Amino acid sequence: MNRKTLTDKDVSSFLTRDEDHFFDRKALAASGKTVQKIAVAFANSDGGEFVVGVADTLEEPIPENRWNGAAKVEDFNGHLQALTEVKPPLPMEFSILEAPGRNGLVLLVRVEKSSEVHQTSDGTVYVRKGAQSLPVKETQRILELQFAKGAASFEDQILPNIPTEDVSDSQELRRFLSEYSPKSDPLEFALNQNLVERKSWEPKVAGVLLFSDNPAAAMPRKCSVKIVRYETKEDDPERDHLKSTATLEGPLYPLIHDTVKSVTAAMSAVSVWTTTGLKTLQYPPEAIWEIIVNAIIHRDYSISDDVQVRIFDNRIEVVSPGKLPGYVSLDNILDARYSRNSKIVRNLARYPNPPNKDLGEGLNTAFQKMKEWRLKQPEIVEDGNYVRVTIPHIPLAAPTEAILEFLKNNPQITNKQAREITGIRSENLVKIEFYKLRDEGRLEMVPGLKGPAAAWRLKRKR
């Protein structure tokens, strides 16, 4: 077990740090049940760390009196034993902390966010909410936690009120099988691929999403795609900015194609200033394709909401229901390989021209193509129970380079045009870029133009 000697600054941090979503502390007398609860809550949430041997605020209000550790490492055996009884085993590591002039040893436990749902030895599931470790007792909530973590997938849920024929006799399945090898009977294929429950002959969510001719009518959750066009660049658009909305439905393979087609058509109606002049909004087709495919096939279908594609004047946002699954994080998302909906992924890959042809490389392709087009890379964030990918229409070039590139193709440039091609939103910050180029002797103001019409041009030789 790792052993560390702390500095006074480190000790002060453990004594005074606020207990929160990622940190907790307990006195040496804390029971095995207590440390189990904290560790399970961290693993089922976003990870965290806690110390045993440092009293919490309620037990000891004076920070300097909180450190009261164990006389020897063996005194933590009960806590360590309790932590090993958690099911399934926790992803964690231990350290023994000691501090000169402080009483005894302290146990530090670091718990990683887990791809599984853990429970204490008495079978209770806990999650972390702020500084509390709260029990999850309802079966449905535990199931939702499993879906969110990728420990279980909603695609495997049976839909008891939907006839098997919605899958086995659908036009989409027959169209798929007409090009599938070996030649298969529709019902036999659905049973063999576990898209229909063998015992009850009831369809599963994956089967309905893939092959029902109208999944939106059969599913107990929303499962369509909504495309929204906003005529603005604002982060929080107003209702007045909303130009159009469209909801697309259907089995997943044609739904993916219809979505990309509709987004491309909507983009063609948006005009933006680029370094080469006024053009329609364009992105690498591969980037649009891969990000939309990723949002549809890896989303959490247990959440009743549609995938949303929001088209702005300067960006596209693709919002997919569900947190990142399993061990996937924002730090490793371009390298990690994890499929929340394995049946959906596997069967889409069987189409003659599969939408997920480069399985596991989709987002990498999107990032690479944006770089090749000299556009800034997409931004991926977790926003509550959703993952949002923003595809910006901002050049990789530095602002001054973008301005000079624009002036190679155009006689002059206004502040508004410069804001569009650089992605800088502040009028004053764009002025600073103009002044830099002026001071370098490369730009001059166009005579006679003032106010909103004021413009700059390449400095002319006298």
N, C-alpha and C positions, 0 to 999 in steps of 0.2 A: 504494500500500500504506500502511495506517495506521501512524503512527509515534508511540510513546509514551515519555515520560520518567518513570521510576519514582521513587517516594519510597523512603527507606531501609526503611520498613515493607513496601512492596510487594516490594522486593528480598529482604528476609528471608523473606517468604512463599515465593517461588520457590526459595530456597536450602534451606529447612528443611521444607517441606510434604512429608508422606508420599506416596509414590507409591501410587496406589490404583486403584479401578475407573474413576475419572474423571480421573486426572492421571498424567503421566509426564514425565520429562526425560531428555535425551540430550546428550552432549558434541558439540561442533562436528564432530568427526571421524566422527560416526555416518553410516553409509552410506544411500544412497537406499532400499535394500531395508529397512533398519531403520525409517525413518520411514513408509514404505508400510505396513509391518506394524502399527505402532501406530495409524495413521490408519484403516486398514481395520477393525481390532478395535473402535475406538470407534464407527465408523459402524454396524457390524453389531450393536452392543450398545446402550448407553444414551447415547452421545455422550461427549465429554470434551475435554480440551485437553492439549497437551504443548509443551515448549520445547526448542529446539535451541541449544546453546551454554552449557548448565548441566549439569555432570556429575552422574550419578546417585550413589547412596550407595556402590555397589560400586567405581565408578571413583575417587571422592574422598570418603573418610569425613568430612573436616572441612568443614562447611557453608561457611565463609568462603572456602574455596579453590575452590568449585564453579563460580563465574561465570567463564567464559573464552570470550568471544564472538568474533565475526568482525570483521575490520578494516573491511569495507565490505559493503553490502547484497548486492552481486553474488556474495559468497562463498556465499550460500544458493541460488544458481541450481540447483545439482545436486539439492538437497533438493526445491525447488519443482518441478523438472522430473519428479522421481520421483513426486511426489504427483499430478501431472496424468496419469500413465500408469495410475493405478488405474481399473479398469472395474467398473461404470459410474462416471462422474465423482462425486467426493465432495462432499457438502454441507459446505463449510468456508470459513473466512476466516483471513487472516493479519494479523499485526501485527509490527512491528519494535520491540524494546524496547531502551532505553538507560538507563544509570544513572550519574550523576556519580560519579567516583572508581572506577568498575568498568571492567574490561578488555573492550572490544569490544561488539558488538551481538548481541542474542539474538532468535531467531525464535520467535514464539508462534503456534501453529496450533490453532484451535478447530474441532472436528468435531461436527456435529449427528448425532443419531440419525437413521438413514435408513430410508425405507420400502422400500429395495431391499437386495439382498445383494451386497456388494462383494468384489472379489478383487484381490490384488496383480498386478503385471505378469507374474509367472510362473504365475498361475492359482490361487494359494492363498487360501482363505477363512480369516480369523482372527476370533475373538471375544475380548472382554475378560472376564477372570475375576480379580477382585481387582487386583493390580498386574501381572498377566501378560497378554500377548497370545498366545493359544493357537491353533494351527491346527485347522481342522475338515476332516478328510480323508475321512471316510466319506460316501458319496453320500446315504445316508438322513438323516444329521444335517444336511447342507446343505439337503436338501429340507425337513426339519422347520423349519430356520431361515427358509426362504422362506415356509412356511406361517405361522409365528409373526409375521413382519413384514408379511404380506399381499402379498408380492411374488408369491406363487403361492397358489392355493387348493386345498385337499383336495377340494373339490366337483367339480373337473375330473378327478380320478383315475378311471381305468377299473377296473371290477370284473370281471375276466375269468371268474370262476367262477359268475357270476350270469346266468341266462338273461334274454334281452331281454324275454321275456313277463312277467317280474316287474314291469316298468314298463308296457309297451305294453298288456297285457291286464288290468291291475289295475282293481279296482272304483273306486278313488279317481280314477284318470285318466279313466275313463268318466263318473263323476259330475261331474268338473270340466268335461269337454268338452260335457256335455249343456247347459251354460249358457254355453259359450264361443262367441264369434263372431270370425271366420267358422267355420262348421262344419268340423271337421277329423277326419281319420282318426287314431286313437291313435298308431300307429307313425309316421305322417308327422309328427305334431306333435312327438313325442319326438325324431325325427331333426332336424327344422327348428330346434328349440330347443337343439340340441346336448346333449341329455340322454342320448343314445345315440350311441356312436361310429359314424360312417358306414361306415368301412372294415371294421371287424370286427363291427359290430352288437352291441357289448358295452355294457351300461349304465354310466353314470357315477354317481358318488356323489350328485350333485345330483338326478338322476332317481330314484334309489332312495329318497332321503330325502323327496322331494316326493310320489311317486306309488306306490311299492311298498306293498302292503297290510300288510307286516310288515318295515319297514326294519331293526329290531333283529336279525332273523334273517339278513339279507343283508349287513349292514355288517360290515367287519372291525374296527370300533371301536364302543365304546359310543355310543349316540346318543339315549337316552331321557331322561325327566325323573323325578327322584326327589323326592318330597315328604316331608319329615320334620317331625314335630311334637314340640317339646320343651316340657315344663311347667316352665319356669324363665325367669329373666331374665339368668342368668349368661352371661358371654362365652364360657366354656369349659364347656359342659354335660357332666355326668357321664352314665354309662349309665343310672342310675336316673331321670334326667330324660326319657329317651326314652319317648314315649307311643305313637307309631305311625309307620310308614313305608309308602309306597306308590310303586310304579314304574309310570309311564304310558308306553305305547308307541304307535306308529302313524305314519302319514304326517303331515307337518308341520302342515298346515292343521287337521285335527281334533285333533292333539296340542296345539296352542296353546289351542284352545277347551276341551279336556278339562282342561288344566293350570289355567287360570284358574278354571274351575268347581270343581275340587277344592280349590284354595287358598281360594276364597271360602267353601266349605262348612266347611273346617277352621277358618277364622277365626270363623265363627258359633258355634263351640263354646267360644271363649275369652272369658271375662268380664274386663273391666278397669274400673278406676275412671277416670272422666273428670270434667271440671269440672261436668258436669250429672248425675253419678251413676254407678251401676254399669251398664255396657252391654257388648254384645258387641264384639269387636275389629273396628273398621271403618276402612277407608282409602278414599280416592277410587278408585272402580272404574277410572278412566282411568289412574291411576298404576300400579296392579297390572297392568293389561293391557299398558301400554307397556313396562314393565320386563321382564316375562316374555317378550313378543314379541322385544324387543331381545336378550335372553339366548339365545333359541333360534335366531334367524335369523343372528345375527352371531358365534356361537361358532366356535371352531376345531375342526372335526370330525376333524382328524388326531389329536387327543388322545383317548385311549380313556377317556372318563369321561362321566357323565351331567350334564346341568344339574341343579343342586340348589336346591330351594326349602325353606328352613328357617323354620318358623313358631315363634316364641317368644312368651312372654306379653307382651312389650313391643316387639317388632319382627319384621320379616320380612327374611330374607337370601336374595338370589337370586345364586347362584354359577355363573358361566359359564366353561367351559374355554377357555383361550387368553388371551394378552396382548392389549392394545389394538392393533388392526392399523394398519399404515402410519404416517402422520404423526399419528394421533389420540393425544392425551395427556390426562392428568387435568386439565390446564389448559384445553384447548380442546374437551373432549368434547361440550359443549353447542352448539358452533358448527361443529365439523369434520364433513365428510360423506365417509365412506369405507365401502365395502361389501366385506367380506372374501369373502362368498358372493353374487356378483352374480346368478348364475342362480337361486338360491333366492329372493333378494329380488325379482327381476323376475317370476318365475312366481307367487309368492304375491300379488303386486300385480295379477295378472290375474283373481283370484277375484272374483265379484260383490260380496262384502263383504270386501275384503282386510284382513288383520290389520295390515298395514303401510300403511294408507291415507294417513296423514300422514308420508310417507317423509322421514326426516331430522329430524323434529320430535318423535319419540317421547319422548325423555328430557326435552326442554323442556316437553312437555305434562305429564309426571309431576311435574316440579318445580313447575310453575305450579299444578296441581291440589292438591298438598300445601299450598302457600301459601294457596290459597283455602279449604281446610279448616282453616286455622290450625294446621297441623302442621309440625314442623321438616322441612327438605328432606332428601332421600335423601343418603346418603354413598357415594361410589364410590371404591374402592381397588383397586390391583393387588396381588394376593397370590400371588407366585410366577408360575406359568403360568395364573392364574385372575383373573377380574375379579369382584369382589364388590360388589353394590349392597345397602346396608342401608336399609330403610324404617322409620324409627323412629315409635313411637306416643307422641310427646312434643309438647305444645302449644307454639306459637310464643311465647305469653305469658310474661312474666317470672314466676318462681316465686310472688312475692307476689300478682301479678294472678291467677294460676291458683288460688291458695288462696282469695282473696276471691270469685272466680267460683263456686267449688265451694260456698262458704258461702251464696251467694245461693239455692242450690237444695237445700241440706242443712243440718240444724240444727247439726252439728258435724263436725270432721275430725280424724282420728288421724294420727300420724306416718307410718304405713304408707300410708294413703290419699294423703297429701301426696307421698310418694316416688313413687307410681304416676303421679299426674297431672302432676308436674313433671319426672320423669325423673332426679331427684337420687337417687343410690343410698345416700348416707351419711345415717344417722339424725341425726348431729350437725349436718350442714349444713342439714338441714330445720329443726332446732331454731332455728338462727340466723335462718331466714326467719320462723319464728313470733315470735321475739323482736323482730325489726324491726317487725312489725305490732303487737305488744304495746306497744312503746315509742312507736309512733305513736298509741296509744289506740284501735286498731281491733279488737284481739282480746283475749280473756281465756280462761283455762283453765276447763274445765267442772268445777265443784266435785264432789268425791267420787270422781273417776276418777284412778287412779294406775297406774304401771307400763305394761304394753303397752296397757291400756285408756285411758290418758290421752288427752284430746282438748281441742281448742280450739273456741271459738265466737265469733261476732261480739260485740263488747262491748256490753252492754246499758246503756241509760240508767238512771241512778240517780234 
